[in-house]
Amino acid sequence: MVRQKIIVVNPEGLHLRPAGVFAQQMDRFDCDVTIRYKETKVNGKSLLSILAACIKCGSEIDIECDGSDEHEAISKAIELINSGFAE
């Protein structure tokens, strides 16, 4: 398992479009992807779970990937969050 803390820089947080992009990109990987935010733990491959977490701009989240391609998945997740989803 690999884990990385990161700050959400997207001005609107993980609203519908960026949450959808994130879930879609993470679904390409075989490993489990989990986002921890405050007391919440959600499936990083589920759009509805990500939306339900209400992750705002400036929030610190913890991304965990566990499985055969965990290193590739965590790299892609960090790249997506740091990009601000081009918003």
Biopython code that builds the backbone (N, CA, C, O; Angstrom):
import numpy as np
from Bio.PDB.StructureBuilder import StructureBuilder

atoms = [
    (1, "MET", "N", (0.849, -1.185, 0.000)),
    (1, "MET", "CA", (0.000, 0.000, 0.000)),
    (1, "MET", "C", (0.889, 1.241, 0.000)),
    (1, "MET", "O", (1.897, 1.301, 0.704)),
    (2, "VAL", "N", (0.498, 2.219, -0.796)),
    (2, "VAL", "CA", (1.167, 3.517, -0.810)),
    (2, "VAL", "C", (0.146, 4.572, -0.434)),
    (2, "VAL", "O", (-1.046, 4.440, -0.712)),
    (3, "ARG", "N", (0.640, 5.622, 0.203)),
    (3, "ARG", "CA", (-0.245, 6.681, 0.698)),
    (3, "ARG", "C", (0.441, 8.026, 0.490)),
    (3, "ARG", "O", (1.657, 8.148, 0.636)),
    (4, "GLN", "N", (-0.362, 9.035, 0.147)),
    (4, "GLN", "CA", (0.184, 10.378, -0.046)),
    (4, "GLN", "C", (-0.836, 11.410, 0.414)),
    (4, "GLN", "O", (-2.007, 11.354, 0.039)),
    (5, "LYS", "N", (-0.378, 12.349, 1.231)),
    (5, "LYS", "CA", (-1.221, 13.497, 1.604)),
    (5, "LYS", "C", (-1.026, 14.573, 0.548)),
    (5, "LYS", "O", (0.080, 14.776, 0.047)),
    (6, "ILE", "N", (-2.106, 15.256, 0.217)),
    (6, "ILE", "CA", (-2.048, 16.294, -0.804)),
    (6, "ILE", "C", (-3.145, 17.323, -0.530)),
    (6, "ILE", "O", (-4.181, 17.002, 0.051)),
    (7, "ILE", "N", (-2.904, 18.545, -0.950)),
    (7, "ILE", "CA", (-3.868, 19.633, -0.806)),
    (7, "ILE", "C", (-4.629, 19.800, -2.120)),
    (7, "ILE", "O", (-4.019, 19.858, -3.189)),
    (8, "VAL", "N", (-5.944, 19.875, -2.045)),
    (8, "VAL", "CA", (-6.785, 20.079, -3.231)),
    (8, "VAL", "C", (-6.651, 21.542, -3.657)),
    (8, "VAL", "O", (-6.976, 22.449, -2.891)),
    (9, "VAL", "N", (-6.172, 21.764, -4.882)),
    (9, "VAL", "CA", (-5.940, 23.129, -5.370)),
    (9, "VAL", "C", (-7.018, 23.615, -6.333)),
    (9, "VAL", "O", (-7.062, 24.799, -6.667)),
    (10, "ASN", "N", (-7.883, 22.719, -6.780)),
    (10, "ASN", "CA", (-8.952, 23.109, -7.682)),
    (10, "ASN", "C", (-9.840, 24.140, -6.985)),
    (10, "ASN", "O", (-10.323, 23.870, -5.886)),
    (11, "PRO", "N", (-10.072, 25.308, -7.580)),
    (11, "PRO", "CA", (-10.819, 26.379, -6.918)),
    (11, "PRO", "C", (-12.203, 25.970, -6.408)),
    (11, "PRO", "O", (-12.674, 26.516, -5.410)),
    (12, "GLU", "N", (-12.840, 25.044, -7.059)),
    (12, "GLU", "CA", (-14.181, 24.614, -6.660)),
    (12, "GLU", "C", (-14.161, 23.297, -5.880)),
    (12, "GLU", "O", (-15.218, 22.733, -5.596)),
    (13, "GLY", "N", (-12.991, 22.811, -5.538)),
    (13, "GLY", "CA", (-12.904, 21.529, -4.844)),
    (13, "GLY", "C", (-13.205, 20.382, -5.793)),
    (13, "GLY", "O", (-13.131, 20.546, -7.011)),
    (14, "LEU", "N", (-13.540, 19.238, -5.252)),
    (14, "LEU", "CA", (-13.850, 18.082, -6.099)),
    (14, "LEU", "C", (-15.351, 18.023, -6.370)),
    (14, "LEU", "O", (-16.057, 17.148, -5.869)),
    (15, "HIS", "N", (-15.818, 18.975, -7.175)),
    (15, "HIS", "CA", (-17.219, 18.997, -7.585)),
    (15, "HIS", "C", (-17.419, 17.999, -8.731)),
    (15, "HIS", "O", (-16.520, 17.205, -9.007)),
    (16, "LEU", "N", (-18.546, 18.021, -9.385)),
    (16, "LEU", "CA", (-18.947, 16.986, -10.335)),
    (16, "LEU", "C", (-17.904, 16.674, -11.409)),
    (16, "LEU", "O", (-17.519, 15.515, -11.558)),
    (17, "ARG", "N", (-17.445, 17.657, -12.147)),
    (17, "ARG", "CA", (-16.530, 17.372, -13.259)),
    (17, "ARG", "C", (-15.198, 16.806, -12.779)),
    (17, "ARG", "O", (-14.808, 15.733, -13.239)),
    (18, "PRO", "N", (-14.476, 17.480, -11.868)),
    (18, "PRO", "CA", (-13.198, 16.908, -11.451)),
    (18, "PRO", "C", (-13.336, 15.575, -10.707)),
    (18, "PRO", "O", (-12.470, 14.708, -10.822)),
    (19, "ALA", "N", (-14.413, 15.413, -9.953)),
    (19, "ALA", "CA", (-14.628, 14.140, -9.271)),
    (19, "ALA", "C", (-14.856, 13.033, -10.299)),
    (19, "ALA", "O", (-14.390, 11.908, -10.121)),
    (20, "GLY", "N", (-15.570, 13.354, -11.364)),
    (20, "GLY", "CA", (-15.804, 12.385, -12.439)),
    (20, "GLY", "C", (-14.528, 12.018, -13.166)),
    (20, "GLY", "O", (-14.288, 10.849, -13.467)),
    (21, "VAL", "N", (-13.708, 13.025, -13.449)),
    (21, "VAL", "CA", (-12.415, 12.771, -14.105)),
    (21, "VAL", "C", (-11.547, 11.898, -13.213)),
    (21, "VAL", "O", (-10.943, 10.932, -13.679)),
    (22, "PHE", "N", (-11.485, 12.234, -11.942)),
    (22, "PHE", "CA", (-10.664, 11.473, -11.003)),
    (22, "PHE", "C", (-11.132, 10.018, -10.944)),
    (22, "PHE", "O", (-10.323, 9.101, -11.088)),
    (23, "ALA", "N", (-12.430, 9.803, -10.733)),
    (23, "ALA", "CA", (-12.964, 8.446, -10.622)),
    (23, "ALA", "C", (-12.722, 7.652, -11.909)),
    (23, "ALA", "O", (-12.358, 6.477, -11.862)),
    (24, "GLN", "N", (-12.923, 8.294, -13.039)),
    (24, "GLN", "CA", (-12.728, 7.624, -14.321)),
    (24, "GLN", "C", (-11.268, 7.217, -14.519)),
    (24, "GLN", "O", (-10.982, 6.103, -14.956)),
    (25, "GLN", "N", (-10.356, 8.119, -14.198)),
    (25, "GLN", "CA", (-8.934, 7.811, -14.346)),
    (25, "GLN", "C", (-8.488, 6.718, -13.368)),
    (25, "GLN", "O", (-7.700, 5.845, -13.733)),
    (26, "MET", "N", (-8.981, 6.762, -12.146)),
    (26, "MET", "CA", (-8.593, 5.756, -11.152)),
    (26, "MET", "C", (-9.182, 4.388, -11.481)),
    (26, "MET", "O", (-8.609, 3.364, -11.108)),
    (27, "ASP", "N", (-10.314, 4.360, -12.172)),
    (27, "ASP", "CA", (-10.956, 3.098, -12.533)),
    (27, "ASP", "C", (-10.120, 2.293, -13.526)),
    (27, "ASP", "O", (-10.338, 1.093, -13.690)),
    (28, "ARG", "N", (-9.179, 2.939, -14.179)),
    (28, "ARG", "CA", (-8.298, 2.250, -15.128)),
    (28, "ARG", "C", (-7.301, 1.334, -14.425)),
    (28, "ARG", "O", (-6.720, 0.447, -15.051)),
    (29, "PHE", "N", (-7.106, 1.545, -13.139)),
    (29, "PHE", "CA", (-6.119, 0.772, -12.390)),
    (29, "PHE", "C", (-6.783, -0.395, -11.674)),
    (29, "PHE", "O", (-7.950, -0.329, -11.287)),
    (30, "ASP", "N", (-6.013, -1.465, -11.508)),
    (30, "ASP", "CA", (-6.527, -2.657, -10.829)),
    (30, "ASP", "C", (-6.558, -2.495, -9.317)),
    (30, "ASP", "O", (-7.360, -3.143, -8.643)),
    (31, "CYS", "N", (-5.700, -1.644, -8.776)),
    (31, "CYS", "CA", (-5.584, -1.505, -7.322)),
    (31, "CYS", "C", (-6.799, -0.787, -6.727)),
    (31, "CYS", "O", (-7.552, -0.117, -7.434)),
    (32, "ASP", "N", (-6.968, -0.942, -5.427)),
    (32, "ASP", "CA", (-7.996, -0.195, -4.694)),
    (32, "ASP", "C", (-7.490, 1.233, -4.486)),
    (32, "ASP", "O", (-6.314, 1.440, -4.186)),
    (33, "VAL", "N", (-8.372, 2.206, -4.644)),
    (33, "VAL", "CA", (-8.027, 3.611, -4.432)),
    (33, "VAL", "C", (-8.995, 4.167, -3.385)),
    (33, "VAL", "O", (-10.213, 4.100, -3.547)),
    (34, "THR", "N", (-8.431, 4.712, -2.319)),
    (34, "THR", "CA", (-9.234, 5.252, -1.232)),
    (34, "THR", "C", (-8.828, 6.691, -0.967)),
    (34, "THR", "O", (-7.640, 7.014, -0.956)),
    (35, "ILE", "N", (-9.810, 7.553, -0.755)),
    (35, "ILE", "CA", (-9.557, 8.939, -0.369)),
    (35, "ILE", "C", (-10.036, 9.104, 1.064)),
    (35, "ILE", "O", (-11.177, 8.776, 1.391)),
    (36, "ARG", "N", (-9.159, 9.612, 1.910)),
    (36, "ARG", "CA", (-9.531, 9.929, 3.292)),
    (36, "ARG", "C", (-9.572, 11.451, 3.418)),
    (36, "ARG", "O", (-8.632, 12.154, 3.048)),
    (37, "TYR", "N", (-10.683, 11.930, 3.949)),
    (37, "TYR", "CA", (-10.883, 13.366, 4.151)),
    (37, "TYR", "C", (-11.592, 13.547, 5.485)),
    (37, "TYR", "O", (-12.714, 13.076, 5.668)),
    (38, "LYS", "N", (-10.949, 14.215, 6.394)),
    (38, "LYS", "CA", (-11.445, 14.358, 7.768)),
    (38, "LYS", "C", (-11.716, 12.974, 8.326)),
    (38, "LYS", "O", (-10.804, 12.148, 8.382)),
    (39, "GLU", "N", (-12.930, 12.703, 8.734)),
    (39, "GLU", "CA", (-13.289, 11.397, 9.296)),
    (39, "GLU", "C", (-13.858, 10.449, 8.237)),
    (39, "GLU", "O", (-14.289, 9.341, 8.555)),
    (40, "THR", "N", (-13.854, 10.892, 6.981)),
    (40, "THR", "CA", (-14.497, 10.142, 5.911)),
    (40, "THR", "C", (-13.480, 9.346, 5.104)),
    (40, "THR", "O", (-12.382, 9.824, 4.819)),
    (41, "LYS", "N", (-13.858, 8.146, 4.745)),
    (41, "LYS", "CA", (-13.050, 7.281, 3.889)),
    (41, "LYS", "C", (-13.937, 6.870, 2.723)),
    (41, "LYS", "O", (-14.971, 6.235, 2.930)),
    (42, "VAL", "N", (-13.541, 7.230, 1.475)),
    (42, "VAL", "CA", (-14.387, 6.939, 0.313)),
    (42, "VAL", "C", (-13.615, 6.213, -0.778)),
    (42, "VAL", "O", (-12.389, 6.286, -0.859)),
    (43, "ASN", "N", (-14.361, 5.520, -1.602)),
    (43, "ASN", "CA", (-13.814, 4.818, -2.757)),
    (43, "ASN", "C", (-13.437, 5.848, -3.823)),
    (43, "ASN", "O", (-14.296, 6.582, -4.311)),
    (44, "GLY", "N", (-12.160, 5.902, -4.180)),
    (44, "GLY", "CA", (-11.682, 6.869, -5.166)),
    (44, "GLY", "C", (-12.072, 6.545, -6.591)),
    (44, "GLY", "O", (-11.767, 7.308, -7.507)),
    (45, "LYS", "N", (-12.747, 5.417, -6.793)),
    (45, "LYS", "CA", (-13.212, 5.045, -8.121)),
    (45, "LYS", "C", (-14.707, 5.311, -8.281)),
    (45, "LYS", "O", (-15.283, 5.017, -9.328)),
    (46, "SER", "N", (-15.328, 5.862, -7.256)),
    (46, "SER", "CA", (-16.772, 6.096, -7.264)),
    (46, "SER", "C", (-17.080, 7.592, -7.265)),
    (46, "SER", "O", (-16.798, 8.298, -6.296)),
    (47, "LEU", "N", (-17.653, 8.053, -8.349)),
    (47, "LEU", "CA", (-18.023, 9.464, -8.474)),
    (47, "LEU", "C", (-18.923, 9.898, -7.321)),
    (47, "LEU", "O", (-18.677, 10.933, -6.701)),
    (48, "LEU", "N", (-19.954, 9.125, -7.031)),
    (48, "LEU", "CA", (-20.899, 9.509, -5.985)),
    (48, "LEU", "C", (-20.239, 9.548, -4.605)),
    (48, "LEU", "O", (-20.559, 10.414, -3.791)),
    (49, "SER", "N", (-19.329, 8.623, -4.343)),
    (49, "SER", "CA", (-18.632, 8.622, -3.052)),
    (49, "SER", "C", (-17.759, 9.858, -2.901)),
    (49, "SER", "O", (-17.707, 10.464, -1.830)),
    (50, "ILE", "N", (-17.075, 10.230, -3.976)),
    (50, "ILE", "CA", (-16.215, 11.417, -3.937)),
    (50, "ILE", "C", (-17.061, 12.668, -3.721)),
    (50, "ILE", "O", (-16.708, 13.526, -2.912)),
    (51, "LEU", "N", (-18.164, 12.772, -4.436)),
    (51, "LEU", "CA", (-19.057, 13.926, -4.267)),
    (51, "LEU", "C", (-19.611, 14.001, -2.851)),
    (51, "LEU", "O", (-19.719, 15.085, -2.278)),
    (52, "ALA", "N", (-19.959, 12.853, -2.291)),
    (52, "ALA", "CA", (-20.538, 12.814, -0.946)),
    (52, "ALA", "C", (-19.551, 13.283, 0.123)),
    (52, "ALA", "O", (-19.969, 13.721, 1.196)),
    (53, "ALA", "N", (-18.259, 13.198, -0.154)),
    (53, "ALA", "CA", (-17.251, 13.629, 0.815)),
    (53, "ALA", "C", (-17.172, 15.150, 0.924)),
    (53, "ALA", "O", (-16.628, 15.660, 1.903)),
    (54, "CYS", "N", (-17.703, 15.892, -0.058)),
    (54, "CYS", "CA", (-17.717, 17.367, -0.051)),
    (54, "CYS", "C", (-16.317, 17.941, 0.169)),
    (54, "CYS", "O", (-16.097, 18.718, 1.098)),
    (55, "ILE", "N", (-15.391, 17.559, -0.677)),
    (55, "ILE", "CA", (-13.998, 17.999, -0.548)),
    (55, "ILE", "C", (-13.844, 19.365, -1.202)),
    (55, "ILE", "O", (-14.072, 19.516, -2.402)),
    (56, "LYS", "N", (-13.461, 20.347, -0.417)),
    (56, "LYS", "CA", (-13.349, 21.741, -0.857)),
    (56, "LYS", "C", (-11.909, 22.106, -1.215)),
    (56, "LYS", "O", (-10.970, 21.384, -0.881)),
    (57, "CYS", "N", (-11.755, 23.230, -1.894)),
    (57, "CYS", "CA", (-10.432, 23.769, -2.210)),
    (57, "CYS", "C", (-9.669, 24.037, -0.912)),
    (57, "CYS", "O", (-10.227, 24.559, 0.053)),
    (58, "GLY", "N", (-8.402, 23.676, -0.904)),
    (58, "GLY", "CA", (-7.562, 23.890, 0.262)),
    (58, "GLY", "C", (-7.610, 22.754, 1.265)),
    (58, "GLY", "O", (-6.880, 22.770, 2.256)),
    (59, "SER", "N", (-8.458, 21.773, 1.020)),
    (59, "SER", "CA", (-8.570, 20.632, 1.926)),
    (59, "SER", "C", (-7.380, 19.691, 1.748)),
    (59, "SER", "O", (-6.896, 19.475, 0.637)),
    (60, "GLU", "N", (-6.924, 19.138, 2.869)),
    (60, "GLU", "CA", (-5.886, 18.118, 2.807)),
    (60, "GLU", "C", (-6.565, 16.760, 2.763)),
    (60, "GLU", "O", (-7.386, 16.431, 3.620)),
    (61, "ILE", "N", (-6.212, 15.978, 1.753)),
    (61, "ILE", "CA", (-6.745, 14.627, 1.636)),
    (61, "ILE", "C", (-5.587, 13.644, 1.650)),
    (61, "ILE", "O", (-4.439, 14.002, 1.386)),
    (62, "ASP", "N", (-5.909, 12.420, 1.957)),
    (62, "ASP", "CA", (-4.936, 11.338, 1.985)),
    (62, "ASP", "C", (-5.393, 10.333, 0.941)),
    (62, "ASP", "O", (-6.493, 9.789, 1.043)),
    (63, "ILE", "N", (-4.562, 10.083, -0.057)),
    (63, "ILE", "CA", (-4.896, 9.118, -1.096)),
    (63, "ILE", "C", (-4.126, 7.837, -0.821)),
    (63, "ILE", "O", (-2.910, 7.864, -0.632)),
    (64, "GLU", "N", (-4.831, 6.722, -0.797)),
    (64, "GLU", "CA", (-4.219, 5.417, -0.576)),
    (64, "GLU", "C", (-4.491, 4.535, -1.785)),
    (64, "GLU", "O", (-5.616, 4.470, -2.280)),
    (65, "CYS", "N", (-3.458, 3.863, -2.250)),
    (65, "CYS", "CA", (-3.610, 2.899, -3.329)),
    (65, "CYS", "C", (-3.012, 1.582, -2.858)),
    (65, "CYS", "O", (-1.923, 1.553, -2.284)),
    (66, "ASP", "N", (-3.728, 0.499, -3.102)),
    (66, "ASP", "CA", (-3.297, -0.806, -2.631)),
    (66, "ASP", "C", (-3.574, -1.853, -3.700)),
    (66, "ASP", "O", (-4.726, -2.162, -4.002)),
    (67, "GLY", "N", (-2.502, -2.392, -4.267)),
    (67, "GLY", "CA", (-2.650, -3.424, -5.288)),
    (67, "GLY", "C", (-1.463, -3.465, -6.218)),
    (67, "GLY", "O", (-0.449, -2.807, -5.985)),
    (68, "SER", "N", (-1.596, -4.239, -7.269)),
    (68, "SER", "CA", (-0.472, -4.515, -8.166)),
    (68, "SER", "C", (0.083, -3.277, -8.875)),
    (68, "SER", "O", (1.285, -3.206, -9.128)),
    (69, "ASP", "N", (-0.763, -2.312, -9.196)),
    (69, "ASP", "CA", (-0.305, -1.112, -9.908)),
    (69, "ASP", "C", (-0.454, 0.146, -9.044)),
    (69, "ASP", "O", (-0.731, 1.233, -9.550)),
    (70, "GLU", "N", (-0.264, -0.025, -7.744)),
    (70, "GLU", "CA", (-0.474, 1.072, -6.790)),
    (70, "GLU", "C", (0.428, 2.270, -7.044)),
    (70, "GLU", "O", (-0.002, 3.410, -6.867)),
    (71, "HIS", "N", (1.674, 2.036, -7.455)),
    (71, "HIS", "CA", (2.595, 3.159, -7.675)),
    (71, "HIS", "C", (2.172, 4.004, -8.873)),
    (71, "HIS", "O", (2.253, 5.232, -8.832)),
    (72, "GLU", "N", (1.726, 3.352, -9.926)),
    (72, "GLU", "CA", (1.235, 4.087, -11.093)),
    (72, "GLU", "C", (-0.034, 4.864, -10.745)),
    (72, "GLU", "O", (-0.213, 6.004, -11.173)),
    (73, "ALA", "N", (-0.904, 4.238, -9.971)),
    (73, "ALA", "CA", (-2.169, 4.878, -9.593)),
    (73, "ALA", "C", (-1.938, 6.106, -8.714)),
    (73, "ALA", "O", (-2.555, 7.148, -8.934)),
    (74, "ILE", "N", (-1.058, 5.992, -7.726)),
    (74, "ILE", "CA", (-0.817, 7.139, -6.832)),
    (74, "ILE", "C", (-0.172, 8.283, -7.610)),
    (74, "ILE", "O", (-0.468, 9.450, -7.353)),
    (75, "SER", "N", (0.707, 7.957, -8.557)),
    (75, "SER", "CA", (1.325, 8.999, -9.382)),
    (75, "SER", "C", (0.280, 9.747, -10.205)),
    (75, "SER", "O", (0.316, 10.974, -10.303)),
    (76, "LYS", "N", (-0.649, 8.998, -10.796)),
    (76, "LYS", "CA", (-1.700, 9.617, -11.603)),
    (76, "LYS", "C", (-2.639, 10.441, -10.725)),
    (76, "LYS", "O", (-3.051, 11.534, -11.113)),
    (77, "ALA", "N", (-2.977, 9.925, -9.554)),
    (77, "ALA", "CA", (-3.860, 10.655, -8.641)),
    (77, "ALA", "C", (-3.246, 11.979, -8.228)),
    (77, "ALA", "O", (-3.927, 13.004, -8.218)),
    (78, "ILE", "N", (-1.966, 11.968, -7.888)),
    (78, "ILE", "CA", (-1.276, 13.199, -7.487)),
    (78, "ILE", "C", (-1.192, 14.171, -8.655)),
    (78, "ILE", "O", (-1.379, 15.375, -8.481)),
    (79, "GLU", "N", (-0.912, 13.651, -9.836)),
    (79, "GLU", "CA", (-0.861, 14.496, -11.033)),
    (79, "GLU", "C", (-2.202, 15.187, -11.259)),
    (79, "GLU", "O", (-2.242, 16.384, -11.545)),
    (80, "LEU", "N", (-3.293, 14.446, -11.133)),
    (80, "LEU", "CA", (-4.627, 15.015, -11.341)),
    (80, "LEU", "C", (-4.939, 16.096, -10.311)),
    (80, "LEU", "O", (-5.393, 17.181, -10.672)),
    (81, "ILE", "N", (-4.702, 15.813, -9.050)),
    (81, "ILE", "CA", (-5.012, 16.787, -7.986)),
    (81, "ILE", "C", (-4.154, 18.039, -8.141)),
    (81, "ILE", "O", (-4.660, 19.154, -8.014)),
    (82, "ASN", "N", (-2.863, 17.867, -8.413)),
    (82, "ASN", "CA", (-1.972, 19.022, -8.568)),
    (82, "ASN", "C", (-2.294, 19.862, -9.793)),
    (82, "ASN", "O", (-1.995, 21.055, -9.821)),
    (83, "SER", "N", (-2.900, 19.253, -10.807)),
    (83, "SER", "CA", (-3.228, 19.992, -12.035)),
    (83, "SER", "C", (-4.404, 20.944, -11.840)),
    (83, "SER", "O", (-4.618, 21.848, -12.648)),
    (84, "GLY", "N", (-5.167, 20.736, -10.764)),
    (84, "GLY", "CA", (-6.374, 21.551, -10.560)),
    (84, "GLY", "C", (-7.439, 21.245, -11.576)),
    (84, "GLY", "O", (-8.408, 21.994, -11.700)),
    (85, "PHE", "N", (-7.282, 20.150, -12.317)),
    (85, "PHE", "CA", (-8.234, 19.714, -13.329)),
    (85, "PHE", "C", (-8.469, 20.798, -14.381)),
    (85, "PHE", "O", (-9.557, 20.906, -14.946)),
    (86, "ALA", "N", (-7.425, 21.602, -14.635)),
    (86, "ALA", "CA", (-7.456, 22.646, -15.672)),
    (86, "ALA", "C", (-8.608, 23.623, -15.489)),
    (86, "ALA", "O", (-9.209, 24.079, -16.462)),
    (87, "GLU", "N", (-8.912, 23.943, -14.229)),
    (87, "GLU", "CA", (-9.980, 24.923, -13.979)),
    (87, "GLU", "C", (-9.395, 26.201, -13.434)),
    (87, "GLU", "O", (-10.131, 27.149, -13.159)),
]
sb = StructureBuilder()
sb.init_structure("model")
sb.init_model(0)
sb.init_chain("A")
sb.init_seg("    ")
for serial, (resi, resn, name, xyz) in enumerate(atoms, 1):
    if name == "N":
        sb.init_residue(resn, " ", resi, " ")
    sb.init_atom(name, np.array(xyz, "f"), 0.0, 1.0, " ", f" {name:<3s}", serial, name[0])
structure = sb.get_structure()
